[in-house]
């Protein structure tokens, strides 16, 4: 079964997804000061206002992403991460497309995100721009921070 991609809602109970998220947390902390890291921990990713997905290729975990509902019309992208063995294979683009489609299905009018501002975050920023996201002011209680970049796009 070659090139078989699958995106599933994930309960974060598997060892592989937990390891990928631990890598994600460590990567955020390695590239931004702790006070400027806004990732959701395991409990945050299990919150009722968050839907978390994992993406798999031929049964192997390739990455993850989440949608946090800020209100009935505005969502936030969280926890986008690609597993090391799947870098530059379109994992993040597939997950981002899935999250955008789900946000549209839910009737959201806007989708926003917070990411880092350093060189380590440039590939993600490039991807978000390719999907129509533009820089914006802090939203949803975020504060201006030189280590954060805020982006948004209208869905309607």
N, C-alpha and C positions, 0 to 999 in steps of 0.2 A: 504494500500500500504506500506508494511513493507520493510525496507532496500532499499528504493528508493533514490539513490544518483543522483544529477544533478549538472553539472558545466555549468555556463552560463557567457557569456561576460556581464559585469555589467557597467552601466553608473554612478554609485555612487550617484544616486538620492534618493534611499530609506533610510528611517530612520534607519533601522536595520544595513545596511552596513555602514552608516555614524557613528553610535554608535560603531560598531566593530572597525572601523579605528581610532576613537578617543581613544578607549581603547588601540589600538596598539601604537599610538603616545605616550600616557602617559606611557605605559610600556617601551618603548624604552628610554624615558627621565628619568624614575625611575631607570634604570639599567646602564646607561652610561651618561657621561657628555654631555651637549647639543652640544658642538662642535664636539663630536665624534658620534653623531646620524646622520645617512644618509638616513632616511626614506623620501619617497616622500609624500608631502602634497596632499590635494585634487586636486589642480591645476596640480601638477606634475603627479599624477595618470591619469589625463585626457589628458596628452600631446599626440601628434600624434605618438610618438615613443614608447608608452606604451600601452599594452593590459592588462586590468584588468578583473579578473574573480571572481565570488563568487561561493561557493559550498553549496548546500542545501541537507538536508536529510528530506524526507517526508514534504517538503515545508518550513522547518525551516532553517534559515541561520546558517551554520556550520563553515564557514571560508572563506578565500580569499587568493589570490596570484596574482602576475603580472609578466609580461615579458617586459623588456625594451630593445629595440634594440640599441646596442652600435654602430654597423655598420652592413654591409650585412652578416657577418659571425660570429658575436659575440653578445650574448645576456646576460642580467643580470636578475636574479631573484630578485623581489622586493615584499615587503608587504605580506609576508607569515604570516598568523595569523589564529588560531583556536579559535572559540567561546568557552567560558568557559564550557558550557553544553555539549560540544562535544570532550573534551580533551580525549586522549588515545583511540579514536575510528577510527583512520586511516585517519582522515581528511587531515592532512598535507601530508601524503604519497600519497593520491589520487590527491591532488592539484599539488604536485611536479611531479608526473608521468604525469599529464596533461600538465604541462609547458614543461617538457622535450620532450614529444611527439610533441607538437606544435613547439618547437624550431627545432626539426628534420624535421618536415613537411616544415618549412620555409627554410630549407637548411643551418641552422647555423652549424658551425663547433665546436663552443665552447660556453659553458654556465658557467657563473661565478656568484658569489654573495659576498656580504659583510654582516657580521653579528657581533654581539657583542662577547666579549671574556670572559665574566664572567660566573658564575655558572648558571645564569638564561637562558643562551643560550645553555647550554650543550645538552638538548634534541634535539634542532634544528641541532646542529653540528653532533650529532650521526645520525640523519636522513640523512643529506647530505652525510656523509661518506658512509652510507649504499647504497646510490644511486650513488656511484662512484666519489664523489667530494673529492678533496685533497687540502690541504693548498697550497697557492700560494702567490706571491708578489702582492702588490696593483696594480690595473688596472684602466683604464678609469678615470684618474685624481685623484683617491684616493691617500692619503699619508699614510705612515706607522703611526700606532697609536696603543698604547698598549690596547686600548678599542675595537679595531676592529680585526676581523679575516677575511681573504680573502680566498675563495675557488673557485675551477674551475674544470671542467671536459670536455674532448673532446667528441664530439658527433659523430665523424666519425673515 
